[in-house]
Amino acid sequence: MEDVLTELPPPSRFFLEDLNNFTPPSIPLPSPFILLSTPNSQTVLRPSLFIIAISAPSLYLLHHISPKTLIGTLILPEIPSSGNSVDPSLKDKSCNLYAINHASESVILANFQYSISSERAHGIAKTLIGQQIIPERVIIFDSVQARNFRGRISTDDTFAMKLETSRERKGIPLLKNLNYFPSGSVVEGLGAALLGRCQMKNIKSSLCVSWPESGGSVTSIVKALLLKDVLHDVELRIDANSDDEGLRFGHTNHYLDSELYT
């Protein structure tokens, strides 16, 4: 007679490796790539400063910097380009690359006008930094996710904080007037992947995270950082009656907080 206490149980029908035998493997997504306006396989861009906009306030402000020159686009094969306008617009689903001349520095801007899944974040960071674009310094503008913040935050709060690579901390920081993101809080997604890429490549880099995700008050904070600490004497041509004004002053009506640490 079998000993039911010591005999090994039969394999479970719900083991993941068994289930995968009946599931066709997912088709891998093509890698992202940069399409330059003047294609040249030998071209490597080496800007003094690379500014990457992910948050709504930074997208709005960098879109209105003038003058700037469109030099390329980051292509994600899964993001359709149909419906995009001929002239760059904040309503497009795109990531355009622009060049501006600031004093004696060469500056490149990247505007991420679509959301990035966590599975694609590291691939995009690898494509954007260290291959065709090798910058001396990188600054990333992103938003705080309420679920990742230690404690409670509401839409009435307005702030900006920073994270830096170790090389950025050793010198004179670009965002010298910002407090550091509090210990115990978490940054995830594309902003974190880009900062991690800079740390791995030993590049000076700062990640500025702001709250709330949109609105006039937080836009004013980001604008002050841009004009005082990052791009002195750069012109911002903003039309108060433009159709993208809602992206600057948009708001949410519900209270957001995090119970993760409370």
C-alpha positions as CSV (number, residue, x, y, z in Angstrom):
1,M,0.0,0.0,0.0
2,E,1.3,3.5,-0.9
3,D,2.3,5.9,1.9
4,V,0.4,9.0,1.1
5,L,2.5,11.0,3.5
6,T,5.9,10.3,2.0
7,E,5.2,9.6,-1.7
8,L,6.0,12.5,-4.0
9,P,2.8,14.1,-5.4
10,P,2.2,13.9,-9.1
11,P,3.1,17.0,-11.2
12,S,0.5,19.7,-11.0
13,R,-1.4,20.5,-14.2
14,F,-1.0,24.2,-13.3
15,F,2.8,24.3,-13.4
16,L,3.8,27.3,-15.6
17,E,6.2,25.3,-17.6
18,D,3.4,22.8,-18.5
19,L,1.0,25.5,-19.5
20,N,3.7,27.0,-21.8
21,N,3.8,23.8,-23.8
22,F,0.4,24.7,-25.1
23,T,0.9,28.4,-25.6
24,P,2.7,29.7,-28.7
25,P,5.6,32.0,-27.8
26,S,4.8,35.7,-28.1
27,I,6.3,37.5,-31.1
28,P,9.1,39.8,-29.8
29,L,8.7,43.5,-30.6
30,P,11.2,45.1,-33.0
31,S,13.8,47.2,-31.3
32,P,13.3,50.9,-31.1
33,F,15.6,53.0,-33.3
34,I,16.5,56.7,-34.0
35,L,15.7,58.1,-37.4
36,L,17.8,61.2,-38.1
37,S,16.7,63.9,-40.5
38,T,20.1,63.6,-42.3
39,P,20.7,59.9,-42.2
40,N,24.3,58.8,-41.8
41,S,25.3,55.5,-40.3
42,Q,28.6,57.1,-39.1
43,T,26.9,60.0,-37.3
44,V,27.2,60.1,-33.5
45,L,25.6,63.1,-31.7
46,R,27.7,64.3,-28.8
47,P,25.7,67.1,-27.1
48,S,26.9,69.0,-24.1
49,L,23.4,68.6,-22.6
50,F,20.6,66.2,-23.4
51,I,17.1,67.2,-22.0
52,I,14.5,64.5,-21.9
53,A,10.8,65.5,-21.3
54,I,8.4,62.8,-20.0
55,S,6.1,64.9,-17.7
56,A,3.3,67.0,-19.1
57,P,4.7,70.3,-17.8
58,S,8.1,69.7,-19.4
59,L,6.6,68.5,-22.6
60,Y,4.6,71.7,-22.8
61,L,7.5,74.0,-22.1
62,L,10.1,72.3,-24.3
63,H,7.6,72.3,-27.2
64,H,7.5,76.1,-27.0
65,I,11.3,76.7,-26.8
66,S,12.3,78.8,-29.7
67,P,14.3,78.6,-31.9
68,K,14.9,74.9,-32.2
69,T,15.6,72.5,-35.1
70,L,14.0,69.1,-35.7
71,I,16.9,66.7,-36.2
72,G,15.2,63.3,-35.8
73,T,12.7,61.0,-34.2
74,L,12.8,58.0,-31.9
75,I,10.7,55.3,-33.6
76,L,8.8,52.7,-31.7
77,P,7.3,50.2,-34.2
78,E,4.3,49.6,-32.0
79,I,3.3,53.3,-31.9
80,P,1.4,54.2,-35.1
81,S,2.3,57.5,-36.7
82,S,-1.0,57.8,-38.5
83,G,-2.9,60.9,-37.4
84,N,0.2,62.9,-36.5
85,S,0.3,66.4,-38.0
86,V,2.9,67.5,-40.5
87,D,4.2,70.2,-38.1
88,P,5.1,69.0,-34.6
89,S,2.2,69.2,-32.3
90,L,1.6,68.2,-28.6
91,K,-1.3,66.1,-29.8
92,D,1.0,63.8,-31.8
93,K,2.1,60.4,-30.5
94,S,5.8,60.9,-31.2
95,C,9.2,61.4,-29.7
96,N,10.9,64.1,-31.7
97,L,14.5,65.2,-31.2
98,Y,15.4,68.8,-31.5
99,A,18.7,70.8,-31.4
100,I,19.1,74.2,-29.9
101,N,22.2,76.4,-29.6
102,H,22.6,77.7,-26.1
103,A,25.5,79.9,-25.4
104,S,28.6,77.8,-26.3
105,E,26.8,74.5,-25.6
106,S,25.1,72.1,-28.0
107,V,21.8,70.9,-26.6
108,I,19.4,68.2,-27.7
109,L,15.8,67.9,-26.6
110,A,13.7,64.7,-26.6
111,N,9.9,65.0,-26.1
112,F,8.1,61.7,-25.2
113,Q,4.5,62.3,-26.2
114,Y,3.3,58.8,-25.5
115,S,3.3,56.5,-22.6
116,I,6.0,53.8,-22.3
117,S,5.3,50.3,-20.9
118,S,7.8,49.1,-18.3
119,E,8.8,46.2,-20.6
120,R,10.1,48.8,-23.2
121,A,11.7,51.3,-20.8
122,H,15.2,49.7,-20.7
123,G,15.3,49.1,-24.4
124,I,14.4,52.7,-25.1
125,A,17.0,54.0,-22.6
126,K,19.7,51.9,-24.3
127,T,18.7,53.2,-27.7
128,L,18.5,56.8,-26.6
129,I,21.7,57.1,-24.6
130,G,25.1,55.7,-25.5
131,Q,24.7,54.6,-29.1
132,Q,23.8,57.4,-31.6
133,I,23.6,60.0,-28.8
134,I,26.5,60.2,-26.4
135,P,25.9,63.2,-24.1
136,E,28.1,64.8,-21.6
137,R,25.2,65.5,-19.3
138,V,21.5,64.4,-19.1
139,I,18.5,65.9,-17.4
140,I,15.2,64.1,-17.3
141,F,11.9,65.6,-16.3
142,D,9.3,63.1,-15.1
143,S,6.3,63.1,-12.7
144,V,5.8,61.5,-9.3
145,Q,3.4,58.5,-9.2
146,A,1.3,58.9,-6.0
147,R,1.3,55.2,-5.4
148,N,5.2,55.2,-5.1
149,F,5.5,58.2,-2.8
150,R,6.2,57.6,0.9
151,G,3.2,59.1,2.7
152,R,0.2,61.0,1.4
153,I,0.1,63.6,-1.3
154,S,-2.9,65.4,-2.8
155,T,-3.5,67.5,-5.8
156,D,-3.2,70.5,-3.6
157,D,0.5,69.8,-3.1
158,T,3.0,71.1,-5.5
159,F,6.7,70.2,-5.5
160,A,9.7,69.1,-7.5
161,M,12.6,66.9,-6.3
162,K,15.6,65.2,-7.8
163,L,17.7,62.0,-8.1
164,E,21.2,62.0,-9.4
165,T,23.9,59.7,-10.7
166,S,27.0,59.3,-8.6
167,R,29.1,61.3,-11.1
168,E,26.6,64.2,-11.0
169,R,26.9,64.3,-7.2
170,K,30.7,64.5,-7.3
171,G,30.7,67.8,-9.2
172,I,28.5,71.0,-9.2
173,P,24.9,69.7,-9.6
174,L,22.8,71.2,-12.4
175,L,19.7,71.4,-10.2
176,K,21.4,72.8,-7.2
177,N,18.3,74.3,-5.6
178,L,16.2,71.1,-5.5
179,N,15.9,68.7,-2.5
180,Y,16.5,65.0,-3.0
181,F,13.7,62.5,-3.5
182,P,12.9,61.1,0.0
183,S,14.3,57.7,1.0
184,G,11.6,55.0,0.9
185,S,9.9,56.5,-2.1
186,V,10.1,54.9,-5.5
187,V,10.7,56.0,-9.1
188,E,9.8,53.6,-11.9
189,G,9.3,53.5,-15.6
190,L,11.2,55.3,-18.3
191,G,12.6,58.0,-16.1
192,A,14.2,55.5,-13.8
193,A,15.5,53.4,-16.7
194,L,17.1,56.5,-18.3
195,L,18.8,57.5,-15.0
196,G,20.0,53.9,-14.5
197,R,21.4,53.9,-18.0
198,C,23.3,57.1,-17.3
199,Q,24.7,55.6,-14.0
200,M,25.9,52.5,-15.9
201,K,27.6,54.7,-18.6
202,N,29.1,57.0,-16.0
203,I,27.3,60.1,-17.3
204,K,26.4,63.1,-15.3
205,S,22.6,63.0,-15.0
206,S,19.7,64.4,-12.9
207,L,16.1,63.1,-12.8
208,C,13.6,65.8,-11.8
209,V,10.3,64.5,-10.6
210,S,7.4,66.9,-10.0
211,W,3.9,66.7,-8.6
212,P,1.1,67.0,-9.6
213,E,1.3,65.5,-13.1
214,S,-0.1,68.7,-14.7
215,G,-1.4,72.1,-13.8
216,G,-0.3,75.8,-13.8
217,S,1.4,75.6,-10.4
218,V,3.7,72.7,-11.3
219,T,4.4,74.1,-14.8
220,S,5.6,77.3,-13.1
221,I,8.1,75.3,-11.0
222,V,9.4,73.4,-14.0
223,K,9.7,76.6,-16.0
224,A,11.7,78.3,-13.3
225,L,14.1,75.3,-13.2
226,L,14.5,75.4,-16.9
227,L,15.2,79.1,-17.2
228,K,17.3,79.5,-14.0
229,D,19.3,76.3,-13.7
230,V,19.3,74.6,-17.1
231,L,18.8,77.0,-20.1
232,H,19.6,80.6,-19.2
233,D,18.2,83.3,-21.6
234,V,16.2,80.8,-23.7
235,E,13.0,82.2,-25.2
236,L,9.7,80.5,-24.5
237,R,7.0,81.6,-26.9
238,I,3.7,80.6,-25.4
239,D,0.4,81.4,-26.9
240,A,-2.2,81.5,-24.1
241,N,-5.0,80.9,-26.6
242,S,-3.4,77.9,-28.2
243,D,-5.3,74.6,-28.4
244,D,-2.7,72.8,-26.2
245,E,-3.4,75.1,-23.2
246,G,-5.3,72.3,-21.5
247,L,-2.1,70.2,-21.4
248,R,-0.5,72.9,-19.3
249,F,-3.4,73.6,-16.9
250,G,-5.2,70.2,-16.9
251,H,-6.1,68.8,-13.5
252,T,-7.7,65.8,-11.8
253,N,-10.6,66.0,-9.5
254,H,-9.9,63.1,-7.1
255,Y,-7.6,62.8,-4.1
256,L,-4.6,60.6,-4.6
257,D,-2.5,59.1,-1.8
258,S,-0.4,56.1,-1.1
259,E,-0.9,53.6,1.8
260,L,2.3,51.8,1.0
261,Y,4.2,53.2,4.0
262,T,1.3,54.2,6.3
